[in-house]
Amino acid sequence: MALTDYAQKRQERVFARSQAVVGKFTMPTARDAIKIRGGATMPATGSDFVPSEEVRDTPDTDQFLKRKKPPAAFTLTTYAKVPTTPGVPPQWHELAKQSYGSGGFALTVGATFVGPVAVILDGVPVTIPAITDTGTATQRAAALATAVNGVTGLDATSAGAVCYLGTDLGAGELRIDTTTPVTGLTVGPVTYRFQTTPVDIVERLLTMIHYTDNAADYYRDCLVNNVAVRAEGTNEASLVFSGFLGNSTSASQTLLAGALGAHDGVTPVAFAVTDPAFQVGPTVDDVSWMVVDGEAFKVVDFDPNAMTGHAIGAQFGTTAATHASGAEVRPWIPGPDPDANDHIIGLTIGALTIDGTAYRIINTETRKDERVVARIDEAFEAALTGYKRTLDPRDVGGTILAYQRRAILGLTTWSEREKAGHAVLRLGNTTGPRLELDYPLFRLGRVDKGEQAGEFTRSFPFQGLASGTPGNDGVSMTVSAV
């Protein structure tokens, strides 16, 4: 049986899902696929090796010491693409939600709303029960949030007459059934807002899979530190997600070196392969996955020297069966993405508005960087044990580059005046599929002069400032389908 020798770039696939428990991988599903722009930068995590510092009386080769596994840095780039159907999240929803701390549908509740509300959680229909509160819209929104929190897998908060509907950690994709409108309820955009309580983002982690045709890496305890939005006049806008990849395991393509016998899908069964194809550990939760003749297995231990290990079969709904020597072994990944492509926002559509005035620009890059670092300084731990915030503040800001037009020059005095205003960056039309970044308080920094293609330009660095509302300062992001 021929195996894939060279991995095919076209077969590269990425999956991301919120993690239910810190330190334990939560297997993504096909609905958690993320379509990337170009390629992903997702290196495998591995232990550091350093030379020994002991002093020897002869200049021989020092012994290398194995240190713990630090997290790897990842970068994922996607198009600025959004769904065209109300009640559907963008494909990169989990990445943005994990970084902001909260993300969900903004449901505006009217004075006639009662419910119930039909939603789809990870492909399964779920009903949010009707409320009994008959008070104001604000009271009904609070009652709806209470009803939502009583449903397994769903989570909600309310502010005024708006209920923000999201999911619990590890719950998967949430959609709202908008085919049958609910009286008194308006399904608004997907909104991402900063959340500092009750759980900080350092405890809201992701599990991710990076599949490269003949191998797959499985990462737990991943964190999105920075969300950058890049818009320029000569290219389609992009979203760039970067952060940490926690401990990884891996599986590669190989063949069974002997028959895999009868098993019950509960007790680990011994297997042997022709290549050292699996990396597991260091904890018992750091396992790998393989598929043989259509049956999925969880590899719980593996000796790469002997090329033998133990695995539990009948995973993910597959049926336990025996398998002959020479059977092909492949990494397990979720099935094909069942969703249609989202709408890619064209490069010529959108606007940057500052204090209500639209400005023509060359390009802008915005960022939302949490500046979180990994906890790897605890003794007796083989890998990182989580993340922590330093004394550095959250960094919300970016740069605007514009031709030196007369209409732009009014912004050059903002920094010296220490002026703060309101800014909105919109990608897409004013109606229809669009993405908006909203800076409640926006301040320009030192303005620089330059040239681009023979034209004078001005470069405006900016930052988002605290708006006075705890946990919701600096910037928010919304994704609208209509």
N, C-alpha and C positions, 0 to 999 in steps of 0.2 A: 504494500500500500504506500503510495507516494505521500510524503508530508511536505508542507509548505516550507521551502528553504529560506526565501527572503520574505520578510513582512511587507505587505502592500500598504502604502500610505493611504490609498483610497479607502482601505478597510478600517482606518482608525475611528474608534468610537469612544465617547465619553458619557458616563452616567453619574448622576449626583442625587442623593437623597438625604433628607435630614435624619440625624442619628438619634435613636430613642434613648440610649444610655451612653454616657461617656466611657470610652475604652472598649466598646463592643460594636463590631461591624453590623450594620443593618442593610441587608441585600437590597439594592435598587431593583426596580421593575422596568419593563420596557417603556413605561410612561415617563421614566426619569431620564430619558435620553436627552442630550444637549447637542445640537448641531453647531459645530465650531467653524470659525472662519480661518482658513489656512491650516495650521497645525497647532497641536497643544504642546506646551512645555510642562511635562509631568514626570520628573525623574523619580526613579525608585528610591525609597529610603534605605539607607545602609549604615552600618556601624563605621565610626571613624577609627583609623589605625594611626598611631603615633609612635615614633621611636622612643625607646626607653631612655630615661635621663640618668641611669646609674653610671657611675664613673668606673671604667675598666682600665687595667694596667696595660692592655694591648689594644691597638686600634682596629679591633675586629668589628664585624657587623653587629649593630645593636639589635636587640629583640624588639619586634613591633608589638605594641599593646593595643588590644581591642577596646574601644570606648563604646558608650551607648549610642543608639541610633538617634541622631537629631532629625527633626522634620526637614523635608525637602521643600523648596520653593516652587510653586506652580504658577503658570499663567495660562488663562483660557481667553481667547478672543472670539466674540460672536458678532454677527451683524446686529445693528439696532433694529430688531425685528419684533413685531408685536402681533397678537392675534387679531383677527377681524370679526370674531364672534364674541358678544358680551358674555360674561360669566366664565371666560376661559383665561387662565393665567399664561404669561409668556413662558417659553421653554426654559429660560434662564431664571425662572422664579425662585427656585431653591437657593441659588447662589446669592441673589440679591437679598432675599429674606434673611438668610443666615448672617449676612454682613450688617444689615441695618438693625436686626434684632426683631423686627416685626414686618409682616407683609400679608395683606389679605384684601378681600373685596370690601369696598365702601358701600354699605347698604343704607340708603336714606329712607327713614321710616316716616310715613305720613300719619295723620291723625285718625285714619281709618284702618290701619294695619292690624291684622290679627294673626295671619298665617294659615296653615303651615307653609314651610319653604322646602322645596325639593332640591337636593344637591347630589353630586356624584363624587364619592370619595374613593380614589384609586380604582375607578371603573365600576364601583358598586353603588347603586342608588341608596341614599340615606335621606330620612325625613327629619327636619327640625320641627318639633311640635308647635302647635298654635299657642299663643300666649293668652292669658286671661286678663292682663292689665288693660284697662280702658281709659287711661289717663292721657296726658299730652304725648306728643310725638317723642319728646325726650324720655318720658317714662316708658313708652313702648319700646324705644331703642334699648334701654337698659334691660327691660324684660326679655327682649329678643336675645340679648347677649347672655342672660342667665339661662335661657332655654338652650342656646347653642352649647354652653359649657356643660350641659347635662348629657350631651351626645358624645359617645366615645369617638375620639379622633379629631374632634372639632374644638376650636378655641375662639373666643371673641371678647372684645372690649367695646365700650360705647363712649361717645363724646357728643353731647348734645343729641340731635336727632339722627346721628349716624352710628351704625353698628359696624365695626370692622371685623369681618369674618375670616378666620384663618384655620390652621390645623395644629394639632399637637405634634410634638417631636416624633419623627419616624412614621407619620401617618400617610404620607404620599400626596399625590396630586388631588386638588380640590377643584371641582367645577360646579357652577350653579345652573340648574335646569331653567333656562329662560324661554323655553318653548311655550310654557303656560304661565303668563304673567300673574304675579301675586298682587292683589288689590292693596294699594297703599304702600308698596315697596318698590323702590327704584334701585336697580343694580348698577352701581357706579364703577369706576375704574379700580384696578389693582393698585393699592397704595403701599409704599414702603416708607416707614417712619422709624426714627431712632427709638430704641427701647433700652432703658437702663435698669428697669425693675419689672417684674420680680426676679427675672433671670437675665444676667448679662450675656452677651454673645460668646464670651469665653466658655460658657457651658452649653451653648447651642451649636453643635458641631455637625459635620457632614460625613457621610461615607461616599466614596467615589470609586469608579472603575475606569481604568484606561486600557482599552483593548486595541492591540496592534496586529491583528490578523492571526499570528501564530503564538501569541502570548497575551496574557492579561495581568495587570497589577491591580490589587485590591487595597484601598487605603481606608483606614479609619481615623477618626479624630482630626478631620480636615477643617480648616478655618479660612474664610475669605476676609482678608485684611483690607483690601483696597478695591473699590469699584470705580473705574475710570470710564468716562464717556468722551469719545473723540469724534468731533464733527469738523469736516473741512470741505472746502469748495470743490476739490478735485477728486473726491472719493466718497463712497458710502460711509455713513457713520458706523462706529463700532462701539461695543462695550467690552472692556477688558477687566477680567476678574483675576486677582492675584492674591496669594496667601500661602498657607502652609499645608503640606500633606503629612499627616501623621504616619504612624507605623504602617508598613506595607507588607503584604504577602504576594506571591505570584504563582502562576501556573503557565506551563508551556505545552506546546504540541509534542506528543510522543506516541509510543505504542506499548501495549501491554506485553510484558516479558513472560507472562504465564497466564493461565486461565484465572479469571476472577470468579470465585465460587459463589454458592448460594448465600444469601444474606436477607435480613428481615427489614432493612431500612431503619433500624434502631441501634443494633450492635455493630461496632466497627468491624470491617472485614479486611483481611490482609490483601495487599496487591503488590505487584512488581512491574516496573516499567523499564524501557530500554535506555532512558536518559535521566539525568538528575533534574527533573522537570519542575519540582515544586519547592517553594520557599515558605515555611510556616514559622510561627513563634514571633516574639519570645513568650507571650502569655498563651494560656490555653484557649483564649478567644481569638487569637490570631491564626486562623485556619485559611485554607485555600479551597478552590472548587474545581472540579473537572467533570467532563461529560464523556461517557463511553456508550456507544450505540444508542444514543438518545436518552440514557439515564444519567441524571445529575448526582454527583457525589460530593460530600464534604470531606476534604482531606484533613484529618485531625493530627497526624504526625507523619513525618517522612525523613528517612535517612538518605541524604544525597550520595553517600559513599556506597552503600549497599543498593541504592535505588529501589528501596522497599518502603512501604508505609501502611497505614490503616486509614480507611475511609468509611463514612456512613452513606449508604445509598438512598435511593428513592427520595431525593430532595426536590423541592419546588413542584410537587405533584407528579413527578415521574414514577414509573413502576419498577420495582426491584426485579432484577433478572441476572442470570449468569452471562459471562462474557468470555469469549475464546481468546487464547493467546494470539497476539498480533493485531488485536482490535485497536482502532485509532482512539487516542485520548486527546481531547481538546480542552482548552480552558472554558469554564462555564461563564456565559454572560446572558443577560436578559434577551428576549426576542426582539424582533424589528419594532421600531417606534410606530405605534398605531396612529399617531397624529399627522395631519397634513402640515406642510410647511407654514410657518407664520409669515406675515407680510413684512418684507424688507423695506424700510423707509428709504425713499430716494434721496440722493445727495442734494437735490435742489429744493427740498421742501422743509420749511421750518422757520424759526425766528429766535433771535435773542432780544429780550425786552428788559430794559433797566428803567425802573420808575415809570413804567408805562410807555416809554419810547423805544421803538424798534431800531436796532443798529445793524448796519451791514458790516459783516466781518469776513475775514479770510478763513480763519479756523479757530476753534476753541477746544481745550482739553480740560475737563473737570475731574476731580478726584474726591473720594471720601475714604480716607485712610484711618483705620482704627489704631495703628501703631502698637498692636498687640505683639508680645514676644512669647516664645515657648518656655515652658518649665522643663528644663533638662538638668537642673542642678541638684536634684534630690538623689541621695546615695541609694545603692542597692536596687535601682530600677534600670531595666535594660533599655527602655525607650522613654520618650517624653511622657509626662503625667498630666499634661494639660497646658493651659495658656494663662498669661497674666498681663495686666496693664501696667505700664511704667508710669512715671510722673509726667511723661509727655502728653499733651492734650491730643484729642482727636483732630485730625487735619482735614478740613473741608475747604477746598479752593480750586484754583486752576489758573489758566492763562487765556487771554483773548488777544488775538492778533487781527488788526484791521489796517486797511490802507489809510493813509493820512488824508482823509476827506474832511471837509469843513464841518460836516455833521458829527464827526467823531471827536473833534478837538474839545468839545465841551466836557468830555470825560477826563481830560488831562489834569484838571484842577481838583478832582475828587479826593485824591490821596492827601494833598496838602490841607484841604479843608476838613479832613477826617470825616467825610460825609458817609453816611450809611443809607442804603436804599433797599428796594425790593427788586429782585431779578428773577426772570423765568427763561429757561432755555427749552424751547419746544422743537422736537424732531417730528415732522409730519404736519399735516394740515391742521387748521383750527378745529375742524370736525373730521371724524374718521379715525383710523388707526394712528396713534401718536404716542410719544413718550415725552414727559415733561419733568424737568428738574426745577424745583421751586426753592429759592433762597429767600426766606423771610427778611433777613437782614444781610446785606451784601455790601462789601467794602472793597474798593480798589486800592492796590498798593502802588509802589514806585513805578512810574510810567517810563518806558525806554523807547528810544527812537532807533530805527533801523531801515534797511532796504530789502526788498524782495522783488526779484525780477525787474530791477531798474526803477521800482516805485518806492517812495518813502512810506514807511509803515510805523505804527505805534503798537507797542506790546503792553497789555494791561494785566498784571497779575491781580488776582482777587482772592478773597476768602469769605466763607460764610460765617456769620457771627451768631452767638447764642441769642435766641429769640425771647428768652425769659420764661419759656415753658419747659420745665425739666424733662429731659428725655426726648425732646422733639425740637432740637435746635439745629441750626446750620443749613440743612437741606432735607428735602423730602422728594420722592420720586413717584410718579403715577404713570400707569399704562392704561390707555383707553382704547377700546375697540370701535367706538362710534363717536 
